[in-house]
Amino acid sequence: MEVTAPEQVWVSDITYIKTEAGHEYLSLITDYYSKKIVGYHLADNLKTESTIKALEMAIKSRKYPGKISYTSFR
């Protein structure tokens, strides 16, 4: 797969941050082409809602909202 422009492929990751109160979990959405973080959410749990909130932030911050395409991978 060749990525030739921003917003063609996003990747996600979750990492934890140790704090005095325990662990916090940071969900990130990164644009594969530009390597910029386009969405994030910090939570005290690993529930799906955190990743969804990061994805919603990424969708709202899109620079090219009229160019939506969906590709399925096998």
PyMOL Python script that loads the backbone (N, CA, C, O; Angstrom):
from pymol import cmd

cmd.read_pdbstr("""\
ATOM      1  N   MET A   1       0.846  -1.165   0.000  1.00  0.00           N
ATOM      2  CA  MET A   1       0.000   0.000   0.000  1.00  0.00           C
ATOM      3  C   MET A   1       0.900   1.239   0.000  1.00  0.00           C
ATOM      4  O   MET A   1       1.836   1.342   0.793  1.00  0.00           O
ATOM      5  N   GLU A   2       0.609   2.149  -0.876  1.00  0.00           N
ATOM      6  CA  GLU A   2       1.353   3.402  -0.953  1.00  0.00           C
ATOM      7  C   GLU A   2       0.483   4.535  -0.419  1.00  0.00           C
ATOM      8  O   GLU A   2      -0.637   4.740  -0.886  1.00  0.00           O
ATOM      9  N   VAL A   3       0.995   5.250   0.538  1.00  0.00           N
ATOM     10  CA  VAL A   3       0.295   6.396   1.117  1.00  0.00           C
ATOM     11  C   VAL A   3       0.935   7.643   0.537  1.00  0.00           C
ATOM     12  O   VAL A   3       2.127   7.884   0.728  1.00  0.00           O
ATOM     13  N   THR A   4       0.135   8.443  -0.179  1.00  0.00           N
ATOM     14  CA  THR A   4       0.681   9.579  -0.919  1.00  0.00           C
ATOM     15  C   THR A   4       0.207  10.942  -0.424  1.00  0.00           C
ATOM     16  O   THR A   4       0.636  11.969  -0.949  1.00  0.00           O
ATOM     17  N   ALA A   5      -0.669  10.966   0.577  1.00  0.00           N
ATOM     18  CA  ALA A   5      -1.203  12.241   1.061  1.00  0.00           C
ATOM     19  C   ALA A   5      -1.727  12.073   2.486  1.00  0.00           C
ATOM     20  O   ALA A   5      -1.965  10.952   2.935  1.00  0.00           O
ATOM     21  N   PRO A   6      -1.905  13.183   3.191  1.00  0.00           N
ATOM     22  CA  PRO A   6      -2.477  13.117   4.535  1.00  0.00           C
ATOM     23  C   PRO A   6      -3.905  12.582   4.507  1.00  0.00           C
ATOM     24  O   PRO A   6      -4.598  12.683   3.495  1.00  0.00           O
ATOM     25  N   GLU A   7      -4.332  12.015   5.627  1.00  0.00           N
ATOM     26  CA  GLU A   7      -5.691  11.546   5.862  1.00  0.00           C
ATOM     27  C   GLU A   7      -6.090  10.353   5.005  1.00  0.00           C
ATOM     28  O   GLU A   7      -7.278  10.047   4.899  1.00  0.00           O
ATOM     29  N   GLN A   8      -5.141   9.684   4.402  1.00  0.00           N
ATOM     30  CA  GLN A   8      -5.452   8.439   3.705  1.00  0.00           C
ATOM     31  C   GLN A   8      -5.465   7.265   4.678  1.00  0.00           C
ATOM     32  O   GLN A   8      -6.290   6.358   4.565  1.00  0.00           O
ATOM     33  N   VAL A   9      -4.534   7.295   5.643  1.00  0.00           N
ATOM     34  CA  VAL A   9      -4.419   6.206   6.616  1.00  0.00           C
ATOM     35  C   VAL A   9      -4.154   6.813   7.989  1.00  0.00           C
ATOM     36  O   VAL A   9      -3.258   7.639   8.160  1.00  0.00           O
ATOM     37  N   TRP A  10      -4.944   6.391   8.949  1.00  0.00           N
ATOM     38  CA  TRP A  10      -4.704   6.741  10.338  1.00  0.00           C
ATOM     39  C   TRP A  10      -4.347   5.472  11.086  1.00  0.00           C
ATOM     40  O   TRP A  10      -4.853   4.395  10.770  1.00  0.00           O
ATOM     41  N   VAL A  11      -3.487   5.593  12.063  1.00  0.00           N
ATOM     42  CA  VAL A  11      -3.144   4.469  12.924  1.00  0.00           C
ATOM     43  C   VAL A  11      -3.435   4.863  14.365  1.00  0.00           C
ATOM     44  O   VAL A  11      -3.431   6.044  14.712  1.00  0.00           O
ATOM     45  N   SER A  12      -3.686   3.863  15.196  1.00  0.00           N
ATOM     46  CA  SER A  12      -3.986   4.165  16.597  1.00  0.00           C
ATOM     47  C   SER A  12      -3.031   3.410  17.509  1.00  0.00           C
ATOM     48  O   SER A  12      -2.450   2.389  17.140  1.00  0.00           O
ATOM     49  N   ASP A  13      -2.895   3.947  18.702  1.00  0.00           N
ATOM     50  CA  ASP A  13      -2.032   3.341  19.700  1.00  0.00           C
ATOM     51  C   ASP A  13      -2.551   3.735  21.072  1.00  0.00           C
ATOM     52  O   ASP A  13      -3.201   4.768  21.232  1.00  0.00           O
ATOM     53  N   ILE A  14      -2.260   2.905  22.054  1.00  0.00           N
ATOM     54  CA  ILE A  14      -2.588   3.217  23.442  1.00  0.00           C
ATOM     55  C   ILE A  14      -1.325   2.999  24.257  1.00  0.00           C
ATOM     56  O   ILE A  14      -0.649   1.981  24.115  1.00  0.00           O
ATOM     57  N   THR A  15      -1.017   3.958  25.106  1.00  0.00           N
ATOM     58  CA  THR A  15       0.132   3.833  26.003  1.00  0.00           C
ATOM     59  C   THR A  15      -0.320   4.219  27.403  1.00  0.00           C
ATOM     60  O   THR A  15      -1.335   4.894  27.578  1.00  0.00           O
ATOM     61  N   TYR A  16       0.433   3.792  28.382  1.00  0.00           N
ATOM     62  CA  TYR A  16       0.066   4.162  29.742  1.00  0.00           C
ATOM     63  C   TYR A  16       1.086   5.136  30.317  1.00  0.00           C
ATOM     64  O   TYR A  16       2.256   5.143  29.935  1.00  0.00           O
ATOM     65  N   ILE A  17       0.609   5.952  31.242  1.00  0.00           N
ATOM     66  CA  ILE A  17       1.436   6.936  31.931  1.00  0.00           C
ATOM     67  C   ILE A  17       1.267   6.680  33.425  1.00  0.00           C
ATOM     68  O   ILE A  17       0.153   6.744  33.945  1.00  0.00           O
ATOM     69  N   LYS A  18       2.357   6.393  34.108  1.00  0.00           N
ATOM     70  CA  LYS A  18       2.291   6.142  35.541  1.00  0.00           C
ATOM     71  C   LYS A  18       2.243   7.471  36.286  1.00  0.00           C
ATOM     72  O   LYS A  18       3.087   8.341  36.070  1.00  0.00           O
ATOM     73  N   THR A  19       1.257   7.624  37.162  1.00  0.00           N
ATOM     74  CA  THR A  19       1.108   8.834  37.963  1.00  0.00           C
ATOM     75  C   THR A  19       1.067   8.444  39.435  1.00  0.00           C
ATOM     76  O   THR A  19       1.033   7.259  39.767  1.00  0.00           O
ATOM     77  N   GLU A  20       1.070   9.423  40.300  1.00  0.00           N
ATOM     78  CA  GLU A  20       0.960   9.135  41.734  1.00  0.00           C
ATOM     79  C   GLU A  20      -0.369   8.478  42.078  1.00  0.00           C
ATOM     80  O   GLU A  20      -0.455   7.711  43.037  1.00  0.00           O
ATOM     81  N   ALA A  21      -1.395   8.772  41.304  1.00  0.00           N
ATOM     82  CA  ALA A  21      -2.722   8.214  41.556  1.00  0.00           C
ATOM     83  C   ALA A  21      -2.909   6.834  40.921  1.00  0.00           C
ATOM     84  O   ALA A  21      -3.930   6.185  41.149  1.00  0.00           O
ATOM     85  N   GLY A  22      -1.956   6.389  40.146  1.00  0.00           N
ATOM     86  CA  GLY A  22      -2.088   5.108  39.449  1.00  0.00           C
ATOM     87  C   GLY A  22      -1.685   5.262  38.001  1.00  0.00           C
ATOM     88  O   GLY A  22      -0.823   6.078  37.674  1.00  0.00           O
ATOM     89  N   HIS A  23      -2.299   4.491  37.142  1.00  0.00           N
ATOM     90  CA  HIS A  23      -1.996   4.564  35.716  1.00  0.00           C
ATOM     91  C   HIS A  23      -3.083   5.326  34.972  1.00  0.00           C
ATOM     92  O   HIS A  23      -4.270   5.189  35.267  1.00  0.00           O
ATOM     93  N   GLU A  24      -2.663   6.123  34.010  1.00  0.00           N
ATOM     94  CA  GLU A  24      -3.553   6.788  33.060  1.00  0.00           C
ATOM     95  C   GLU A  24      -3.243   6.198  31.691  1.00  0.00           C
ATOM     96  O   GLU A  24      -2.110   5.793  31.430  1.00  0.00           O
ATOM     97  N   TYR A  25      -4.235   6.147  30.823  1.00  0.00           N
ATOM     98  CA  TYR A  25      -4.078   5.544  29.507  1.00  0.00           C
ATOM     99  C   TYR A  25      -4.346   6.584  28.425  1.00  0.00           C
ATOM    100  O   TYR A  25      -5.394   7.231  28.414  1.00  0.00           O
ATOM    101  N   LEU A  26      -3.395   6.734  27.525  1.00  0.00           N
ATOM    102  CA  LEU A  26      -3.474   7.727  26.468  1.00  0.00           C
ATOM    103  C   LEU A  26      -3.751   7.026  25.145  1.00  0.00           C
ATOM    104  O   LEU A  26      -2.928   6.249  24.661  1.00  0.00           O
ATOM    105  N   SER A  27      -4.909   7.303  24.566  1.00  0.00           N
ATOM    106  CA  SER A  27      -5.274   6.787  23.239  1.00  0.00           C
ATOM    107  C   SER A  27      -4.879   7.837  22.210  1.00  0.00           C
ATOM    108  O   SER A  27      -5.209   9.014  22.356  1.00  0.00           O
ATOM    109  N   LEU A  28      -4.175   7.409  21.175  1.00  0.00           N
ATOM    110  CA  LEU A  28      -3.689   8.327  20.144  1.00  0.00           C
ATOM    111  C   LEU A  28      -4.146   7.879  18.767  1.00  0.00           C
ATOM    112  O   LEU A  28      -4.186   6.683  18.477  1.00  0.00           O
ATOM    113  N   ILE A  29      -4.490   8.844  17.919  1.00  0.00           N
ATOM    114  CA  ILE A  29      -4.747   8.611  16.502  1.00  0.00           C
ATOM    115  C   ILE A  29      -3.714   9.449  15.753  1.00  0.00           C
ATOM    116  O   ILE A  29      -3.627  10.662  15.944  1.00  0.00           O
ATOM    117  N   THR A  30      -2.935   8.791  14.901  1.00  0.00           N
ATOM    118  CA  THR A  30      -1.845   9.453  14.177  1.00  0.00           C
ATOM    119  C   THR A  30      -2.065   9.325  12.683  1.00  0.00           C
ATOM    120  O   THR A  30      -2.434   8.258  12.194  1.00  0.00           O
ATOM    121  N   ASP A  31      -1.840  10.409  11.959  1.00  0.00           N
ATOM    122  CA  ASP A  31      -1.890  10.370  10.503  1.00  0.00           C
ATOM    123  C   ASP A  31      -0.606   9.691  10.016  1.00  0.00           C
ATOM    124  O   ASP A  31       0.496  10.157  10.305  1.00  0.00           O
ATOM    125  N   TYR A  32      -0.756   8.598   9.282  1.00  0.00           N
ATOM    126  CA  TYR A  32       0.394   7.805   8.856  1.00  0.00           C
ATOM    127  C   TYR A  32       1.337   8.597   7.946  1.00  0.00           C
ATOM    128  O   TYR A  32       2.556   8.453   8.041  1.00  0.00           O
ATOM    129  N   TYR A  33       0.783   9.423   7.076  1.00  0.00           N
ATOM    130  CA  TYR A  33       1.589  10.170   6.113  1.00  0.00           C
ATOM    131  C   TYR A  33       2.406  11.275   6.781  1.00  0.00           C
ATOM    132  O   TYR A  33       3.618  11.360   6.587  1.00  0.00           O
ATOM    133  N   SER A  34       1.740  12.115   7.565  1.00  0.00           N
ATOM    134  CA  SER A  34       2.416  13.276   8.171  1.00  0.00           C
ATOM    135  C   SER A  34       3.061  12.957   9.517  1.00  0.00           C
ATOM    136  O   SER A  34       3.888  13.726  10.009  1.00  0.00           O
ATOM    137  N   LYS A  35       2.685  11.828  10.110  1.00  0.00           N
ATOM    138  CA  LYS A  35       3.164  11.419  11.446  1.00  0.00           C
ATOM    139  C   LYS A  35       2.693  12.361  12.551  1.00  0.00           C
ATOM    140  O   LYS A  35       3.274  12.382  13.636  1.00  0.00           O
ATOM    141  N   LYS A  36       1.653  13.135  12.286  1.00  0.00           N
ATOM    142  CA  LYS A  36       1.109  14.062  13.280  1.00  0.00           C
ATOM    143  C   LYS A  36      -0.030  13.397  14.047  1.00  0.00           C
ATOM    144  O   LYS A  36      -0.823  12.647  13.478  1.00  0.00           O
ATOM    145  N   ILE A  37      -0.096  13.678  15.329  1.00  0.00           N
ATOM    146  CA  ILE A  37      -1.213  13.191  16.136  1.00  0.00           C
ATOM    147  C   ILE A  37      -2.420  14.048  15.810  1.00  0.00           C
ATOM    148  O   ILE A  37      -2.372  15.271  15.936  1.00  0.00           O
ATOM    149  N   VAL A  38      -3.500  13.409  15.391  1.00  0.00           N
ATOM    150  CA  VAL A  38      -4.701  14.141  14.991  1.00  0.00           C
ATOM    151  C   VAL A  38      -5.843  13.968  15.986  1.00  0.00           C
ATOM    152  O   VAL A  38      -6.864  14.650  15.886  1.00  0.00           O
ATOM    153  N   GLY A  39      -5.676  13.061  16.944  1.00  0.00           N
ATOM    154  CA  GLY A  39      -6.675  12.870  17.985  1.00  0.00           C
ATOM    155  C   GLY A  39      -6.062  12.174  19.189  1.00  0.00           C
ATOM    156  O   GLY A  39      -5.145  11.364  19.051  1.00  0.00           O
ATOM    157  N   TYR A  40      -6.575  12.496  20.372  1.00  0.00           N
ATOM    158  CA  TYR A  40      -6.068  11.860  21.584  1.00  0.00           C
ATOM    159  C   TYR A  40      -7.117  11.932  22.681  1.00  0.00           C
ATOM    160  O   TYR A  40      -8.019  12.769  22.644  1.00  0.00           O
ATOM    161  N   HIS A  41      -6.985  11.049  23.651  1.00  0.00           N
ATOM    162  CA  HIS A  41      -7.847  11.089  24.829  1.00  0.00           C
ATOM    163  C   HIS A  41      -7.128  10.398  25.977  1.00  0.00           C
ATOM    164  O   HIS A  41      -6.537   9.334  25.792  1.00  0.00           O
ATOM    165  N   LEU A  42      -7.177  10.998  27.164  1.00  0.00           N
ATOM    166  CA  LEU A  42      -6.553  10.453  28.357  1.00  0.00           C
ATOM    167  C   LEU A  42      -7.641   9.972  29.305  1.00  0.00           C
ATOM    168  O   LEU A  42      -8.603  10.693  29.572  1.00  0.00           O
ATOM    169  N   ALA A  43      -7.489   8.746  29.817  1.00  0.00           N
ATOM    170  CA  ALA A  43      -8.493   8.184  30.729  1.00  0.00           C
ATOM    171  C   ALA A  43      -7.801   7.334  31.784  1.00  0.00           C
ATOM    172  O   ALA A  43      -6.624   6.994  31.661  1.00  0.00           O
ATOM    173  N   ASP A  44      -8.556   7.000  32.820  1.00  0.00           N
ATOM    174  CA  ASP A  44      -8.000   6.156  33.885  1.00  0.00           C
ATOM    175  C   ASP A  44      -8.351   4.684  33.686  1.00  0.00           C
ATOM    176  O   ASP A  44      -8.207   3.876  34.604  1.00  0.00           O
ATOM    177  N   ASN A  45      -8.815   4.339  32.480  1.00  0.00           N
ATOM    178  CA  ASN A  45      -9.192   2.958  32.186  1.00  0.00           C
ATOM    179  C   ASN A  45      -8.905   2.657  30.712  1.00  0.00           C
ATOM    180  O   ASN A  45      -8.537   3.545  29.944  1.00  0.00           O
ATOM    181  N   LEU A  46      -9.079   1.401  30.338  1.00  0.00           N
ATOM    182  CA  LEU A  46      -8.842   0.983  28.952  1.00  0.00           C
ATOM    183  C   LEU A  46     -10.141   0.702  28.199  1.00  0.00           C
ATOM    184  O   LEU A  46     -10.166  -0.119  27.283  1.00  0.00           O
ATOM    185  N   LYS A  47     -11.195   1.371  28.579  1.00  0.00           N
ATOM    186  CA  LYS A  47     -12.477   1.143  27.915  1.00  0.00           C
ATOM    187  C   LYS A  47     -12.463   1.694  26.490  1.00  0.00           C
ATOM    188  O   LYS A  47     -11.724   2.627  26.176  1.00  0.00           O
ATOM    189  N   THR A  48     -13.281   1.106  25.652  1.00  0.00           N
ATOM    190  CA  THR A  48     -13.363   1.470  24.241  1.00  0.00           C
ATOM    191  C   THR A  48     -13.714   2.938  24.044  1.00  0.00           C
ATOM    192  O   THR A  48     -13.286   3.544  23.061  1.00  0.00           O
ATOM    193  N   GLU A  49     -14.472   3.513  24.944  1.00  0.00           N
ATOM    194  CA  GLU A  49     -14.912   4.897  24.807  1.00  0.00           C
ATOM    195  C   GLU A  49     -13.744   5.868  24.647  1.00  0.00           C
ATOM    196  O   GLU A  49     -13.879   6.882  23.962  1.00  0.00           O
ATOM    197  N   SER A  50     -12.613   5.577  25.263  1.00  0.00           N
ATOM    198  CA  SER A  50     -11.453   6.469  25.165  1.00  0.00           C
ATOM    199  C   SER A  50     -10.922   6.521  23.738  1.00  0.00           C
ATOM    200  O   SER A  50     -10.606   7.596  23.227  1.00  0.00           O
ATOM    201  N   THR A  51     -10.825   5.370  23.103  1.00  0.00           N
ATOM    202  CA  THR A  51     -10.360   5.329  21.722  1.00  0.00           C
ATOM    203  C   THR A  51     -11.367   5.989  20.797  1.00  0.00           C
ATOM    204  O   THR A  51     -10.982   6.672  19.848  1.00  0.00           O
ATOM    205  N   ILE A  52     -12.648   5.794  21.062  1.00  0.00           N
ATOM    206  CA  ILE A  52     -13.686   6.439  20.252  1.00  0.00           C
ATOM    207  C   ILE A  52     -13.596   7.954  20.378  1.00  0.00           C
ATOM    208  O   ILE A  52     -13.738   8.663  19.382  1.00  0.00           O
ATOM    209  N   LYS A  53     -13.364   8.455  21.573  1.00  0.00           N
ATOM    210  CA  LYS A  53     -13.230   9.904  21.758  1.00  0.00           C
ATOM    211  C   LYS A  53     -12.017  10.441  21.006  1.00  0.00           C
ATOM    212  O   LYS A  53     -12.079  11.527  20.430  1.00  0.00           O
ATOM    213  N   ALA A  54     -10.916   9.695  21.004  1.00  0.00           N
ATOM    214  CA  ALA A  54      -9.734  10.107  20.237  1.00  0.00           C
ATOM    215  C   ALA A  54     -10.055  10.126  18.748  1.00  0.00           C
ATOM    216  O   ALA A  54      -9.642  11.041  18.036  1.00  0.00           O
ATOM    217  N   LEU A  55     -10.784   9.130  18.274  1.00  0.00           N
ATOM    218  CA  LEU A  55     -11.175   9.079  16.869  1.00  0.00           C
ATOM    219  C   LEU A  55     -12.115  10.222  16.515  1.00  0.00           C
ATOM    220  O   LEU A  55     -11.980  10.823  15.449  1.00  0.00           O
ATOM    221  N   GLU A  56     -13.060  10.528  17.388  1.00  0.00           N
ATOM    222  CA  GLU A  56     -13.967  11.655  17.142  1.00  0.00           C
ATOM    223  C   GLU A  56     -13.201  12.967  17.043  1.00  0.00           C
ATOM    224  O   GLU A  56     -13.522  13.807  16.203  1.00  0.00           O
ATOM    225  N   MET A  57     -12.189  13.154  17.891  1.00  0.00           N
ATOM    226  CA  MET A  57     -11.362  14.357  17.809  1.00  0.00           C
ATOM    227  C   MET A  57     -10.648  14.414  16.467  1.00  0.00           C
ATOM    228  O   MET A  57     -10.583  15.470  15.838  1.00  0.00           O
ATOM    229  N   ALA A  58     -10.116  13.287  16.032  1.00  0.00           N
ATOM    230  CA  ALA A  58      -9.417  13.239  14.745  1.00  0.00           C
ATOM    231  C   ALA A  58     -10.352  13.582  13.594  1.00  0.00           C
ATOM    232  O   ALA A  58      -9.974  14.322  12.686  1.00  0.00           O
ATOM    233  N   ILE A  59     -11.558  13.055  13.626  1.00  0.00           N
ATOM    234  CA  ILE A  59     -12.531  13.327  12.556  1.00  0.00           C
ATOM    235  C   ILE A  59     -12.888  14.815  12.533  1.00  0.00           C
ATOM    236  O   ILE A  59     -12.977  15.411  11.460  1.00  0.00           O
ATOM    237  N   LYS A  60     -13.091  15.416  13.704  1.00  0.00           N
ATOM    238  CA  LYS A  60     -13.430  16.839  13.772  1.00  0.00           C
ATOM    239  C   LYS A  60     -12.292  17.739  13.306  1.00  0.00           C
ATOM    240  O   LYS A  60     -12.533  18.847  12.826  1.00  0.00           O
ATOM    241  N   SER A  61     -11.052  17.268  13.445  1.00  0.00           N
ATOM    242  CA  SER A  61      -9.900  18.102  13.084  1.00  0.00           C
ATOM    243  C   SER A  61      -9.423  17.879  11.651  1.00  0.00           C
ATOM    244  O   SER A  61      -8.366  18.384  11.273  1.00  0.00           O
ATOM    245  N   ARG A  62     -10.180  17.135  10.850  1.00  0.00           N
ATOM    246  CA  ARG A  62      -9.751  16.846   9.477  1.00  0.00           C
ATOM    247  C   ARG A  62      -9.548  18.120   8.678  1.00  0.00           C
ATOM    248  O   ARG A  62     -10.330  19.063   8.799  1.00  0.00           O
ATOM    249  N   LYS A  63      -8.505  18.153   7.864  1.00  0.00           N
ATOM    250  CA  LYS A  63      -8.213  19.291   6.991  1.00  0.00           C
ATOM    251  C   LYS A  63      -8.911  19.151   5.640  1.00  0.00           C
ATOM    252  O   LYS A  63      -9.159  20.144   4.956  1.00  0.00           O
ATOM    253  N   TYR A  64      -9.226  17.912   5.260  1.00  0.00           N
ATOM    254  CA  TYR A  64      -9.837  17.627   3.958  1.00  0.00           C
ATOM    255  C   TYR A  64     -11.128  16.833   4.160  1.00  0.00           C
ATOM    256  O   TYR A  64     -11.208  15.681   3.736  1.00  0.00           O
ATOM    257  N   PRO A  65     -12.138  17.424   4.797  1.00  0.00           N
ATOM    258  CA  PRO A  65     -13.337  16.648   5.154  1.00  0.00           C
ATOM    259  C   PRO A  65     -14.156  16.147   3.973  1.00  0.00           C
ATOM    260  O   PRO A  65     -14.941  15.213   4.137  1.00  0.00           O
ATOM    261  N   GLY A  66     -14.003  16.733   2.790  1.00  0.00           N
ATOM    262  CA  GLY A  66     -14.775  16.287   1.634  1.00  0.00           C
ATOM    263  C   GLY A  66     -14.202  15.073   0.949  1.00  0.00           C
ATOM    264  O   GLY A  66     -14.837  14.522   0.049  1.00  0.00           O
ATOM    265  N   LYS A  67     -13.016  14.635   1.347  1.00  0.00           N
ATOM    266  CA  LYS A  67     -12.337  13.526   0.689  1.00  0.00           C
ATOM    267  C   LYS A  67     -12.327  12.300   1.588  1.00  0.00           C
ATOM    268  O   LYS A  67     -11.272  11.874   2.057  1.00  0.00           O
ATOM    269  N   ILE A  68     -13.501  11.737   1.825  1.00  0.00           N
ATOM    270  CA  ILE A  68     -13.604  10.553   2.667  1.00  0.00           C
ATOM    271  C   ILE A  68     -13.603   9.318   1.778  1.00  0.00           C
ATOM    272  O   ILE A  68     -14.349   9.239   0.802  1.00  0.00           O
ATOM    273  N   SER A  69     -12.762   8.367   2.126  1.00  0.00           N
ATOM    274  CA  SER A  69     -12.786   7.084   1.429  1.00  0.00           C
ATOM    275  C   SER A  69     -12.536   6.000   2.455  1.00  0.00           C
ATOM    276  O   SER A  69     -11.785   6.195   3.411  1.00  0.00           O
ATOM    277  N   TYR A  70     -13.161   4.872   2.256  1.00  0.00           N
ATOM    278  CA  TYR A  70     -13.025   3.753   3.167  1.00  0.00           C
ATOM    279  C   TYR A  70     -12.414   2.583   2.411  1.00  0.00           C
ATOM    280  O   TYR A  70     -12.839   2.263   1.301  1.00  0.00           O
ATOM    281  N   THR A  71     -11.437   1.959   3.003  1.00  0.00           N
ATOM    282  CA  THR A  71     -10.787   0.815   2.410  1.00  0.00           C
ATOM    283  C   THR A  71     -10.777  -0.301   3.433  1.00  0.00           C
ATOM    284  O   THR A  71     -10.481  -0.067   4.604  1.00  0.00           O
ATOM    285  N   SER A  72     -11.092  -1.489   3.014  1.00  0.00           N
ATOM    286  CA  SER A  72     -11.013  -2.623   3.933  1.00  0.00           C
ATOM    287  C   SER A  72      -9.756  -3.407   3.639  1.00  0.00           C
ATOM    288  O   SER A  72      -9.353  -3.551   2.485  1.00  0.00           O
ATOM    289  N   PHE A  73      -9.148  -3.907   4.678  1.00  0.00           N
ATOM    290  CA  PHE A  73      -7.920  -4.679   4.557  1.00  0.00           C
ATOM    291  C   PHE A  73      -8.202  -6.124   4.914  1.00  0.00           C
ATOM    292  O   PHE A  73      -9.003  -6.403   5.805  1.00  0.00           O
ATOM    293  N   ARG A  74      -7.562  -7.023   4.238  1.00  0.00           N
ATOM    294  CA  ARG A  74      -7.755  -8.451   4.536  1.00  0.00           C
ATOM    295  C   ARG A  74      -6.477  -9.038   5.045  1.00  0.00           C
ATOM    296  O   ARG A  74      -6.424 -10.228   5.355  1.00  0.00           O
TER     297      ARG A  74
END
""", "prot")
cmd.dss("prot")
cmd.show_as("cartoon", "prot")
cmd.util.cbc("prot")
cmd.orient("prot")
